[in-house]
Amino acid sequence: TAVGRNKAEALGERLQADFVHLNVEYRACDLHQLIAQNGDLLAVADMIVAATGNWVAESALNRWHVRQGRGRPIVYGWTEAHACAGHAVAIGQGGGCLQCHIGRTGAPELTAVEWPDGGDTAREEPACGAHYQPYGPVELAYVNAMIAEVALDCLLDPPAQSFSRVFVASARRIVSLGGQLTEGWRSAFGEVEEGVRTVDRPWPSVSCAACGPEHLDEAA
């Protein structure tokens, strides 16, 4: 029903229709424009959930957050291939900023699942050339629930220190799709047995390019 429409506009209208007791607003612009033109809107939010899947946008949001003193939490969320793993990172006043454990191109330092057979997990639709990840709402529901849980935790009890929560699918599902746990995951958390697994891990500061002392001096 929203094909061809601006996502923010269509989603805002959908949420307002579903939750008539709320006052839902939307801004039909990119995040850089929002920071430049409506930074006060972000500044008064009790919490921000960033699920854009766009490193350029989220790194800009992270730098804005650092400049603002990180007074309110931001929760970042993303999935790995086939939705076999999902990540939620809550950035609080203490500990690392988002960029502390994300590379310059947006790749996280820790992934849970790897794909040995070439690593290409996308499929291509015949004739039209469109690419997609072959998973649906059932697989994604686990990741969505985990990110939503972190968001609720942060809203009810804002974290003093940044942390990460990671969901990993069952070993049976990972193996059936041709994947395996990464060495980094196995060395930190061991194997995943039957069922799914969710773990919390710290997100410490490493004085990265976004939040290091030299950057903070320039911002001041």
N, C-alpha and C positions, 0 to 999 in steps of 0.2 A: 504493500500500500504506500510505501514511501520511496519507490524507485524514481530517481531523477530529482529528488528534493534534497535540500540541505539537511545534513544529518542532525545538526543541533536543533534546527527548527522542528523537524519531524519528531525527534525524540522528546523535545520539550512539550509539544502538543500531546504526545502519547502519554507521558507521565502525568500531565495535568488532567487528562481524561480519566486515567486510572486512579489517581489520588486527588479527588476533587477538593479535599480539605486543605491541600497544600497550595502555596504560591510558587509556581515553577517559572523560572526565568531562563532564557537562553541568549547566547551571543553568537551570531553567525559570522565568526571570524576565526583566524588561526590564533594559536597561543601567543605568538610574538605580538600580534596586534592587541590581544587582551591584556598582556602585561603592560604594554605601552599606553593604552587608552583607558583601561579599567583595572589598573593594578589595585585600586582601593577595594574593588569587589573581592579580589583574592585575599587581600590583607585581613578582611573582617570575617572570613570563613572560619568556622570552628575546625574544619578538616577539609582537605582536598584529596580526592581520589583521581589519580592520573593513570589512565589505561589506554593511552593513544597508540602504543606500539611504535612510536616515532621518536627516535633518539634525539633528533634536532630539537623537537618541541620539548621533550622532557628534560634535556640538559639545560635548556633556557629556563624552564620552570625551576629546576634545582638551583641554578645560579641566583635567580630572583629570591628563592627561599633563603639562601645563605645571606644575601644582602639584607633581608628583612629580619635576620636574627633567629630564624627558625622557631618563632614563637608558637605556631600551631603545626600539628603534624600533617605530613603528606604521605599517602599510601600509594605506591607504584605497583602495578600488577602486570604480569605477562605470562604467556604459556610457551612451553617448548614444543617441538614438532610432535604431531599426532596427539597433542594434548596429553602426552604421557607424563608430563611434569608441569607444575605451575609455580610461580614465585610471587610473593607479596613482600615488599620492602617498606617498612614504616620508618620514616625519618623524623626523629624527635629532636629535642633541643641539644642533647648530648650524643656523642658517638659520631659515626661517619655521616657525610652527606651522600646523596645517591651516587655521585661520580667516584667516590672512594673505592668502589668495587665493581665499577663498570668501565670497560676500555674506551678508548677514544672514538671507536666506531660504533659503540653501543652494545658490544658483546659483554655479558657478565663474566666475572672471573670464575664462577662456579656454575656448571650445568650438571644436570642429573643423568641425562641419557644421551648416548651418542649413537650414530648410525654408520656402521663400518662400510656398508656397500655404497661407497661414493658420496654418502652424506646428503643426496638430493631426495628430500622427502615430499616434494611437491608433485602433483599430477597435472596433466594438461588435458583440457577438453578437446575432443576431436574438432577439427575444422576452424574453430574460432581462436585457438591459441591462448585461451585464458588458463591461468595456473591457480591451483587451490590446494589446501591442506585437507587430506581425506579423513576428517573427523566431524562429528556432529554435536548436537546439544547434550546428548547423554554423556559423552566423554568430557565435554567442556563444563558440565555442571559441577564436577568435583573441584575444578580450579576456581570457578566463579564463587562457589560456597566458601572456599578457603580465603579468597581475597575479601569477600564480604565479612567474614568472621574477623579478619584483622582490622577492617575498617570500623566495625562495631567496637572492638576492643579499644581502638585508639580514640573513638568518639566518647566512650564512657569513661575511659581512664587514659588520658594522653600520656604516651610513653616518655620517660625521662631520657632513655637511651634508644638509639636506632636499633632495629632488629629486622631479621628476615624470617619468613615462614615459607617452607617449601613443601609442596605436595608431590608425591611420586606414585604412579600407578603400580598395579601389581606386577610382579616378575613375569607372570604368565602372559599378560598383555604386552609388555615390553618385548619379550622374546618372540611372541607370535608376529609382531610387526617388523622383526629384524633388527631391533635395537639392543643395547646393553648399557648397563650402568657405567658411568665414566670412572676412571681411576680416582679422580679427585673426590667424587661422591663416596666410592667404596672405602677409601682411606679415612674419610671423615665420619661416615655413618654406617658402614658395613653394607651387607646385602639387604635387599627388600625381599621378604618372604611372602607368604600368602597375604592377600589383601593389600590395601593401599597404606601409605605411610606419610605422616606429616611431621616435620621436625622444625623446631625453632633454632636459629643460630644468630650470634651477635653480628652487628654491622659496625665494626669499630672504625674510628677515624685513622686515615693514613696521610693526612695533610695533602690531599690531592690538589690538582690545578684549580679546582673550584672552591675549595674551602681552606687551602693552606694559608699560613701566616702572611705570605707575600700578597696573596689575593685579597685577604681581609684588610691589609694595610691600604691597598689601592682603593677598595670599596669605601673605606673610612674617609 
